[in-house]
Amino acid sequence: MASSTSSVITLNINGEKYTLPVDHRTTLLDALRERLALTGSKKGCDQGQCGACTVLLDGRRAVSCLQLAVAAEGREITTIEGVAEGDQLHPVQQAFLDLDGFQCGYCTPGQICSAIGVIQEHAEGWPSAVTDDIRPEAGPPPLTAEEIRERMSGNLCRCSAYVSIVEAVAQAAEAQPDAGRADLGTEPKEAVA
């Protein structure tokens, strides 16, 4: 007996619940754009290489073109449409505006969602490939331009607004210096299953 190839799922997106039937092969990106008309996340490469479709899943960045919609059920999904607090822009959005961190704007939603994730990961002490001291007790490394470039390297900008993007991420990180630092300690964290 063949198993079903579709399911009815409920997605928690930007604080609202959406129930919809989906084919099991439907990506989160396609569910967002084609089924729910949340078109802020862009389809660039459709292979997880450009970052234009980046969203936040449970506060962590993810490329939605590689995430199956059925696997996102029960998780907190934040798209670019849900980043601002009403009329108040998120500090990353404001920094992108202030420092012209975009040109054509196609990649900007993914860049902003990724930057929010980068700032949180950095504040929590996650090392990058360029981090010198990766000991947990060392805490977050300085968020230098080199650190930002490495951490944002999964998001491509075809217009090459990279200099302004790096400046915008740095400004936004300064605007929220305590983001995620509350649970930093000198003891190594235990792995969470």
HELIX and SHEET records of a PDB file:
HELIX    1   1 LEU A   28  ASP A   30  1                                   3    
HELIX    2   2 ALA A   31  ARG A   35  3                                   5    
HELIX    3   3 ALA A   69  ALA A   72  5                                   4    
HELIX    4   4 ILE A   80  GLY A   82  5                                   3    
HELIX    5   5 PRO A   91  ASP A   98  1                                   8    
HELIX    6   6 THR A  108  ALA A  123  1                                  16    
HELIX    7   7 PRO A  136  ALA A  138  5                                   3    
HELIX    8   8 ALA A  145  ARG A  151  1                                   7    
HELIX    9   9 TYR A  162  ALA A  175  1                                  14    
HELIX   10  10 ARG A  181  ASP A  183  5                                   3    
SHEET    1   A 5 GLU A  16  ASP A  23  0                                        
SHEET    2   A 5 SER A   6  ILE A  13 -1                                        
SHEET    3   A 5 GLU A  76  THR A  78  1                                        
SHEET    4   A 5 THR A  54  LEU A  57 -1                                        
SHEET    5   A 5 ARG A  60  VAL A  63 -1                                        
END                                                                             
